[in-house]
Amino acid sequence: MYMSPRWGLKTVGGLLYLFNCFYVALLRRKFFKIFNFKILAIITEGFNIRYLISVFGRDRPGLVAGLTEILYNYGANLGDVEMTRLSGAFALILEFEDTGGNKEKIDQKLQELAAEESLSYNLVSAAPYQDDYEEREADTIITIYGADRPGIVLGITEELGEEDVNISNLETTLREEEGLYIMVLEAQRPAGVDLSYLEDKLDRAAEKLGVNVTVRELDAPEL
């Protein structure tokens, strides 16, 4: 079959046009797929924000359950939690990750709970505290015990501060009937401050304070 050059060129041109349309459609589909993915990532990036909650008030059963139920209902991921009781008062600080962008709703519900239970409550973003923050496990445990007297905490922590030893946890107990004061610290030593050096330094401070001190490596908990 004979085909004139003009018709042949039209056929080739038509095929090229169809191919070009198909190729552009693929590019557009890929572009919008990537574009939509990036937009989604930008939108959801703001959701996974860490917040800190502090609560203080009269102790009673069920407070922790009430607080954590609100976080659970809004899909928040609970992080570190520290809680204690002091002279009949309840004190708690916790960290949570807002995985669903529900910070405002969580805050509102916690405010309502705090009002019902007469609690002092505060919620802040953890972001300002995360700059240049390097999470490290405590490697040293320090125990101080002896007759109760003013200045024990100051005398010991001042020595630690001079060596840039970071205190991650501190608990004290006063046994009034015995007049015995006990303080236990968990801390991280910086590079260059070994255990024996720190122990000698704290021994001298403890002698001035009239208390006893022990310093040892803190073993990682077995899971």
VOPAGU-2260 file (C-alpha; in pm, 1 decimal, decimal comma):
REM VOPAGU-2260
SITE   aa  ch    i         X         Y         Z
SITE  MET   A    0       0,0       0,0       0,0
SITE  TYR   A    1     129,7     336,3     -98,6
SITE  MET   A    2     138,2     622,4     158,5
SITE  SER   A    3     222,3     971,8      48,0
SITE  PRO   A    4     506,2    1148,7     228,0
SITE  ARG   A    5     258,7    1403,0     360,3
SITE  TRP   A    6      42,8    1137,4     529,9
SITE  GLY   A    7     351,5     963,5     658,7
SITE  LEU   A    8     470,0    1279,3     827,3
SITE  LYS   A    9     125,1    1335,3     978,4
SITE  THR   A   10     122,2     983,8    1119,6
SITE  VAL   A   11     465,5    1019,6    1272,2
SITE  GLY   A   12     371,8    1362,0    1407,2
SITE  GLY   A   13      54,6    1221,7    1560,4
SITE  LEU   A   14     242,3     940,5    1728,6
SITE  LEU   A   15     498,7    1182,8    1863,4
SITE  TYR   A   16     219,2    1406,4    1993,0
SITE  LEU   A   17      49,1    1114,5    2170,4
SITE  PHE   A   18     378,7    1002,4    2317,7
SITE  ASN   A   19     450,0    1355,9    2439,7
SITE  CYS   A   20     105,4    1380,8    2603,1
SITE  PHE   A   21     154,1    1045,1    2771,8
SITE  TYR   A   22     501,8    1141,7    2895,6
SITE  VAL   A   23     383,2    1477,4    3032,7
SITE  ALA   A   24      93,8    1304,9    3208,3
SITE  LEU   A   25     336,9    1067,8    3377,0
SITE  LEU   A   26     560,4    1354,6    3482,4
SITE  ARG   A   27     265,6    1545,9    3621,5
SITE  ARG   A   28     141,2    1242,8    3811,9
SITE  LYS   A   29     486,8    1186,5    3959,6
SITE  PHE   A   30     523,3    1556,6    4041,2
SITE  PHE   A   31     190,2    1579,0    4219,5
SITE  LYS   A   32     260,4    1257,9    4405,0
SITE  ILE   A   33     591,0    1400,0    4530,6
SITE  PHE   A   34     435,1    1741,8    4590,5
SITE  ASN   A   35     145,7    1598,6    4790,6
SITE  PHE   A   36     382,8    1381,3    4992,4
SITE  LYS   A   37     597,2    1683,8    5079,6
SITE  ILE   A   38     293,9    1889,1    5176,7
SITE  LEU   A   39     171,3    1602,3    5395,7
SITE  ALA   A   40     512,2    1576,1    5560,3
SITE  ILE   A   41     516,1    1949,9    5630,8
SITE  ILE   A   42     166,1    1939,2    5778,2
SITE  THR   A   43     227,4    1636,8    6000,3
SITE  GLU   A   44     573,1    1749,7    6107,2
SITE  GLY   A   45     416,2    1998,0    6348,4
SITE  PHE   A   46     203,9    1729,2    6511,3
SITE  ASN   A   47     484,5    1527,5    6668,5
SITE  ILE   A   48     577,9    1789,1    6923,0
SITE  ARG   A   49     689,6    1705,7    7273,3
SITE  TYR   A   50     532,0    1879,9    7569,9
SITE  LEU   A   51     596,9    1886,6    7941,6
SITE  ILE   A   52     323,2    1880,4    8205,3
SITE  SER   A   53     366,1    1967,2    8571,5
SITE  VAL   A   54      94,7    1900,2    8828,8
SITE  PHE   A   55      87,9    1977,6    9199,0
SITE  GLY   A   56    -188,0    1941,2    9459,1
SITE  ARG   A   57    -340,4    1740,1    9740,1
SITE  ASP   A   58    -273,1    1369,7    9698,3
SITE  ARG   A   59    -557,2    1126,7    9640,4
SITE  PRO   A   60    -600,8     792,1    9461,1
SITE  GLY   A   61    -674,4     807,1    9090,1
SITE  LEU   A   62    -494,7    1127,4    8993,5
SITE  VAL   A   63    -238,6     958,2    8770,4
SITE  ALA   A   64    -511,6     753,6    8602,3
SITE  GLY   A   65    -716,0    1067,1    8536,7
SITE  LEU   A   66    -422,3    1250,3    8383,0
SITE  THR   A   67    -301,1     967,0    8164,2
SITE  GLU   A   68    -653,9     879,0    8048,1
SITE  ILE   A   69    -683,4    1220,8    7885,0
SITE  LEU   A   70    -351,3    1173,8    7704,5
SITE  TYR   A   71    -451,8     824,4    7593,6
SITE  ASN   A   72    -791,5     938,4    7460,5
SITE  TYR   A   73    -623,2    1192,6    7232,7
SITE  GLY   A   74    -354,0     956,6    7104,7
SITE  ALA   A   75     -63,7    1117,1    7289,1
SITE  ASN   A   76     246,6     905,7    7340,8
SITE  LEU   A   77     361,7     914,4    7703,5
SITE  GLY   A   78     733,9     961,6    7767,6
SITE  ASP   A   79     929,8    1002,3    8090,7
SITE  VAL   A   80     730,6    1046,6    8411,2
SITE  GLU   A   81     847,8    1151,8    8757,5
SITE  MET   A   82     609,6    1155,7    9053,9
SITE  THR   A   83     644,4    1193,8    9428,4
SITE  ARG   A   84     452,4    1283,0    9742,8
SITE  LEU   A   85     570,6    1557,2    9973,9
SITE  SER   A   86     393,3    1623,5   10306,7
SITE  GLY   A   87      63,7    1491,7   10172,3
SITE  ALA   A   88     100,4    1677,2    9841,3
SITE  PHE   A   89     113,6    1516,2    9498,8
SITE  ALA   A   90     380,8    1637,3    9255,1
SITE  LEU   A   91     423,5    1508,3    8899,5
SITE  ILE   A   92     608,5    1603,2    8584,0
SITE  LEU   A   93     570,3    1411,1    8261,7
SITE  GLU   A   94     661,8    1432,9    7896,0
SITE  PHE   A   95     433,2    1339,3    7608,9
SITE  GLU   A   96     446,5    1345,1    7231,0
SITE  ASP   A   97     148,1    1500,6    7055,5
SITE  THR   A   98     120,8    1255,7    6765,1
SITE  GLY   A   99    -222,9    1372,4    6652,6
SITE  GLY   A  100    -206,8    1749,5    6675,2
SITE  ASN   A  101    -445,1    1754,4    6973,3
SITE  LYS   A  102    -244,6    1975,5    7207,3
SITE  GLU   A  103    -523,0    2235,3    7247,7
SITE  LYS   A  104    -784,5    1969,5    7330,6
SITE  ILE   A  105    -548,6    1795,6    7572,1
SITE  ASP   A  106    -469,7    2124,2    7742,8
SITE  GLN   A  107    -839,7    2208,4    7777,3
SITE  LYS   A  108    -925,5    1871,4    7931,3
SITE  LEU   A  109    -632,6    1886,3    8172,1
SITE  GLN   A  110    -734,6    2236,8    8278,9
SITE  GLU   A  111   -1083,6    2106,8    8352,6
SITE  LEU   A  112    -941,1    1818,8    8556,2
SITE  ALA   A  113    -710,0    2054,7    8745,5
SITE  ALA   A  114   -1004,7    2281,3    8830,7
SITE  GLU   A  115   -1213,5    1987,2    8954,4
SITE  GLU   A  116    -931,5    1849,3    9170,5
SITE  SER   A  117    -788,2    2187,3    9283,8
SITE  LEU   A  118    -454,7    2111,0    9120,4
SITE  SER   A  119    -183,0    2350,1    9009,9
SITE  TYR   A  120    -123,0    2262,6    8643,7
SITE  ASN   A  121     106,8    2383,9    8366,8
SITE  LEU   A  122     178,8    2268,4    8009,7
SITE  VAL   A  123     475,6    2393,0    7806,6
SITE  SER   A  124     654,1    2292,1    7489,6
SITE  ALA   A  125     970,6    2089,4    7543,8
SITE  ALA   A  126    1133,9    2246,7    7236,8
SITE  PRO   A  127    1316,3    2533,1    7417,4
SITE  TYR   A  128    1478,0    2280,4    7650,2
SITE  GLN   A  129    1592,0    2046,8    7371,1
SITE  ASP   A  130    1842,0    2285,8    7210,3
SITE  ASP   A  131    2193,0    2144,9    7250,4
SITE  TYR   A  132    2048,1    1876,3    7478,5
SITE  GLU   A  133    2234,4    1547,5    7472,0
SITE  GLU   A  134    2045,8    1269,3    7642,7
SITE  ARG   A  135    2282,2    1058,2    7852,5
SITE  GLU   A  136    2219,4     790,1    8106,8
SITE  ALA   A  137    2334,1     847,9    8463,8
SITE  ASP   A  138    2662,7     668,4    8529,3
SITE  THR   A  139    2722,0     750,9    8897,2
SITE  ILE   A  140    2520,3     702,7    9215,1
SITE  ILE   A  141    2611,1     904,0    9526,7
SITE  THR   A  142    2470,5     834,1    9871,2
SITE  ILE   A  143    2506,4    1071,9   10166,2
SITE  TYR   A  144    2382,1     996,8   10516,7
SITE  GLY   A  145    2435,3    1136,2   10861,9
SITE  ALA   A  146    2292,5    1360,4   11131,2
SITE  ASP   A  147    2051,3    1618,3   10995,4
SITE  ARG   A  148    2188,2    1970,9   10970,9
SITE  PRO   A  149    2154,4    2270,8   10735,8
SITE  GLY   A  150    2379,3    2288,4   10429,9
SITE  ILE   A  151    2418,7    1920,4   10338,5
SITE  VAL   A  152    2253,8    1950,0    9996,3
SITE  LEU   A  153    2435,7    2276,4    9922,4
SITE  GLY   A  154    2775,3    2142,9   10028,6
SITE  ILE   A  155    2754,2    1828,6    9812,6
SITE  THR   A  156    2590,7    1976,6    9503,8
SITE  GLU   A  157    2833,4    2268,5    9506,0
SITE  GLU   A  158    3124,5    2024,4    9478,4
SITE  LEU   A  159    2952,7    1844,7    9190,4
SITE  GLY   A  160    2883,9    2172,2    9010,8
SITE  GLU   A  161    3250,6    2268,2    9024,3
SITE  GLU   A  162    3333,0    1954,4    8821,3
SITE  ASP   A  163    3040,2    1996,5    8577,5
SITE  VAL   A  164    2880,8    1679,0    8710,4
SITE  ASN   A  165    2517,3    1685,9    8600,0
SITE  ILE   A  166    2257,7    1566,6    8853,9
SITE  SER   A  167    1976,6    1376,2    8683,1
SITE  ASN   A  168    1789,5    1260,5    8991,8
SITE  LEU   A  169    1797,4    1361,1    9358,8
SITE  GLU   A  170    1599,7    1214,6    9648,2
SITE  THR   A  171    1625,6    1300,8   10014,8
SITE  THR   A  172    1467,3    1144,2   10322,2
SITE  LEU   A  173    1461,6    1269,1   10678,6
SITE  ARG   A  174    1402,6    1008,3   10948,1
SITE  GLU   A  175    1291,5    1246,2   11217,2
SITE  GLU   A  176    1274,5     987,4   11495,1
SITE  GLU   A  177    1641,0     903,9   11435,5
SITE  GLY   A  178    1753,7    1249,4   11325,2
SITE  LEU   A  179    1903,9    1080,3   11019,1
SITE  TYR   A  180    1925,9    1255,7   10685,2
SITE  ILE   A  181    1969,9    1048,6   10367,6
SITE  MET   A  182    2034,8    1183,5   10019,0
SITE  VAL   A  183    2073,6     976,2    9703,0
SITE  LEU   A  184    2183,7    1131,4    9373,2
SITE  GLU   A  185    2215,9     992,8    9023,8
SITE  ALA   A  186    2452,1    1188,8    8802,1
SITE  GLN   A  187    2657,7    1194,4    8482,2
SITE  ARG   A  188    3028,4    1262,7    8505,7
SITE  PRO   A  189    3187,4    1458,7    8221,5
SITE  ALA   A  190    3484,8    1319,9    8034,0
SITE  GLY   A  191    3799,9    1356,1    8240,3
SITE  VAL   A  192    3633,5    1320,9    8582,2
SITE  ASP   A  193    3690,4     963,6    8695,9
SITE  LEU   A  194    3516,7     791,6    8983,5
SITE  SER   A  195    3812,0     785,9    9224,9
SITE  TYR   A  196    3877,5    1158,5    9181,2
SITE  LEU   A  197    3513,5    1243,3    9245,2
SITE  GLU   A  198    3502,2    1013,4    9547,8
SITE  ASP   A  199    3807,2    1184,2    9704,6
SITE  LYS   A  200    3656,3    1527,6    9643,7
SITE  LEU   A  201    3323,4    1434,4    9801,3
SITE  ASP   A  202    3494,3    1257,9   10094,4
SITE  ARG   A  203    3658,6    1587,3   10188,8
SITE  ALA   A  204    3331,1    1775,4   10159,1
SITE  ALA   A  205    3143,2    1511,9   10360,7
SITE  GLU   A  206    3401,4    1527,5   10638,6
SITE  LYS   A  207    3344,7    1901,0   10675,4
SITE  LEU   A  208    2969,4    1845,1   10685,2
SITE  GLY   A  209    2992,0    1559,3   10936,0
SITE  VAL   A  210    2822,2    1305,9   10708,3
SITE  ASN   A  211    2919,4     988,0   10526,5
SITE  VAL   A  212    2935,1     950,0   10149,1
SITE  THR   A  213    2963,1     659,8    9907,1
SITE  VAL   A  214    3026,1     694,4    9533,5
SITE  ARG   A  215    2992,4     409,2    9287,2
SITE  GLU   A  216    2921,8     326,7    8926,5
SITE  LEU   A  217    2555,0     306,5    8840,5
SITE  ASP   A  218    2486,6     -16,8    8656,3
SITE  ALA   A  219    2237,9     -10,1    8372,0
SITE  PRO   A  220    1909,1    -179,5    8470,6
SITE  GLU   A  221    1858,2    -530,6    8339,7
SITE  LEU   A  222    1551,2    -564,0    8120,4
